[in-house]
Amino acid sequence: MTIANWISIVGILVSLGIAAWSSYQTKIATQLTSRPYVSIYNEVFDVTFTYKSIAIKNFGKSSAVIENIQFIQIDNSNSYSKEIQRAFQQLIGGTLAPFQKLSTAIPDDYKSPIMVLISYKDLNGKRYSETFILKTDMTHRFHRITYSKSSDDPVAIAIKNSAASIIKNLK
């Protein structure tokens, strides 16, 4: 074999190696973009009054099967903590579809931090585990501004404030 043949063989082997590596990287990127991403978070709605809830949502592009929800830190002296735990324990064994969200309301005066460990798997059986810290008092110092004119009656004020709150939450 001549040197030209060896150079051709090396070139072919290098090209095959690059193609295999590129294919592997594409496979990994596809898996990362199509996996489920389950998160639990505080949600606050401001529509003429403040409404707080804790939500769990699958932000990923594939379904997630909830295997375990463990409350690592929660104020057990608060009677509502048991309700929060019971609500989320019902999700174990269930499936969250992509972008599906479930939430439970919490009282406005509930201000204890919550730490939650969520374990879930995708439909191929690959397991994931995430820990979240929910600071339930995070928005208690935020102030709401209401709009009114001295000539407005109470119904007009309520309608204007409701419309402004809805528009704010839609943004």
N, C-alpha and C positions, 0 to 999 in steps of 0.2 A: 504494500500500500504506500501511496505517496503522501507527502506532507499535505497536499490539497485535500486528499480524502480524510485524513485525520482532522484537519481543520473543519471540514464539513460535518463529521461525526460529532465533534465537540460542540459545534454550533447547534446541531439538532438536539443534543442532550441538554444544553443550556436552555434552548427554547422550550423543550418538554418540561424542564424543571420550573421555569417561569410560569408556564401555562398551568401546571399542577398547583403551584403556590397561589396563583391568582384565583383558580377555581375554589381552593380551600378558603381563601379570604372572602370570596363572594358567599360561600355557604355560611360562614360565621356571621357575616353582616346580615344575611337574610334571616338567620335564626334570631339575632338580636332585635331586628325590627319587627319580627312577627310574633314574638313571645308575649305573654301576658305581663302586665305591670300593675299589681294590685297595691292600692294605697288607702290609708285611712287618715282622715283629716277633719279639722273643724270647718264648719260651714256657718256663715252668718248672713242672714238676709235682713235688710233694713227697708221695710215697707210700712212706714208710719209707726212702726214699733220694731224692736229687734227680736229676731227669731234665731235661736242657736240650735245646731244639730251636729251630730257626728256622722260622717258619711264614709262608706267604703266604696271604692270605685275601681274598676279594671280599666286602666288607661291604655292597655296594650291592644294588639290587633288579633289576638286569639283568646279563646276561653280559658278560664282558670278555675280549677277545682279547689275549694277551700279545704285544707286538711286540718288546720288548727288555728285558733285565735286565743292567745294567752295574754291576760292582763297582768303585766309584770308589776306595774305600779298603778294603784287606784285608791281613792279615799273610801275605805270600807266603812268608815263611820257615817258616811252620807248614805241615806237609804236609797237614793236614786242610782247609786253605783251598781247595785244588784240588778236593777232594771236594764242598765246599759249592758252589763255582762250577759244577761239572759238574751237580750235582743241579738247580740252578735254571735252567741253560742249556737243559735238556730241556723246560722249560715254554714256550719261545719258539715262537710259532705256535699254541699250544694255547688253549683256552677255559676260563676259570674261571666256573662257574655262580654264581648268587647264593648267598652264604653258604658256598660251597665253600672248604675249607681243605686245603692240602698242607703237609707239614712234613718236615724232615730233622733227625735227631739230631745234636748236637754234643757232643764230649767235655766232661766237667766242668771240665777244666783249660784249655779254650779261653777265653781272657780278652781277646782282641784286639778292638778296635772295628771295626765294618764299616759302610761307607757304600754304599748301594745306590740306583741310579736305575732306576725301573721305568717303562716306557712301555707303554701299552695303549690299546685303542680299544673303543668300544661297538659294538653290532651295526649301528648307523647310520653307522659310520665316523668318529665324532668322537673325536679323540685326546686323551689325558691323559698327564701325566708327573708323577711324584712322586719325591722323594728322601727316604730314610730313613736314620737313624743308629741302628745297633744296638750297644748297649753290653753286650757278652756277659758282662762281669763284674759286672753290676749287682746280682745277688743273692748274691754269694759271701760276704758278711758277715751274711746273714740266718741266724738260728739256728733250728733245729727243736727243739721240746720233745717229749720222749717221756714216756709215762705208764706207770708200773708200780708195783706194790705188792711189798713184800718177799716176800709169800706166793705171788706169781705165778710160774709156771714160764715158761721162754723162749717156748713156743708161745703161751701166753696173752698175754704181753707183745707178741709180734709181731702177733697178731690185733687187740689193742686199738689199737696204734699204726697199723696199716694202716687200720682202720675210721675212726680219728680223721683220718688224712690224706685218705682218700677223702671224708669228710664235708666237710672243710675245702675241698677242691678243687671240690666240687659247689656250694658257696655262691656 
